[in-house]
Amino acid sequence: MLESFRYVNIFETKGLEYLLLICFLLLLVALVRYMRPRGR
């Protein structure tokens, strides 16, 4: 029963992790720009 959890396709998980990381960083940059006080 435990053997079904052993196999993980590294390339699929890495691609998903990179997509999530890129989306998170883009949202973080947008949030920082939004929260910054307005210039002149």
C-alpha positions as CSV (number, residue, x, y, z in Angstrom):
1,M,0.0,0.0,0.0
2,L,2.9,2.4,0.7
3,E,4.5,1.7,-2.7
4,S,1.9,3.8,-4.5
5,F,3.2,6.9,-2.8
6,R,6.9,6.2,-3.6
7,Y,6.9,7.1,-7.3
8,V,6.9,10.9,-7.9
9,N,7.6,12.4,-11.3
10,I,10.2,15.0,-10.4
11,F,9.7,17.0,-13.6
12,E,6.0,17.4,-13.1
13,T,6.3,18.5,-9.5
14,K,9.1,20.9,-10.3
15,G,7.2,22.5,-13.1
16,L,4.2,23.0,-10.8
17,E,6.4,24.4,-8.0
18,Y,8.1,26.8,-10.4
19,L,4.7,28.0,-11.7
20,L,3.5,28.6,-8.1
21,L,6.7,30.4,-7.2
22,I,6.5,32.7,-10.3
23,C,2.8,33.5,-9.5
24,F,3.7,34.2,-5.9
25,L,6.5,36.5,-6.8
26,L,4.4,38.4,-9.3
27,L,1.7,38.9,-6.7
28,L,4.3,40.0,-4.1
29,V,5.7,42.6,-6.5
30,A,2.2,43.9,-7.3
31,L,1.4,44.1,-3.5
32,V,4.6,46.0,-2.7
33,R,3.9,48.5,-5.5
34,Y,0.3,48.9,-4.3
35,M,1.3,49.4,-0.7
36,R,4.0,51.9,-1.4
37,P,3.1,55.5,-0.7
38,R,2.4,57.5,-3.9
39,G,5.1,59.8,-5.3
40,R,4.6,63.3,-6.3
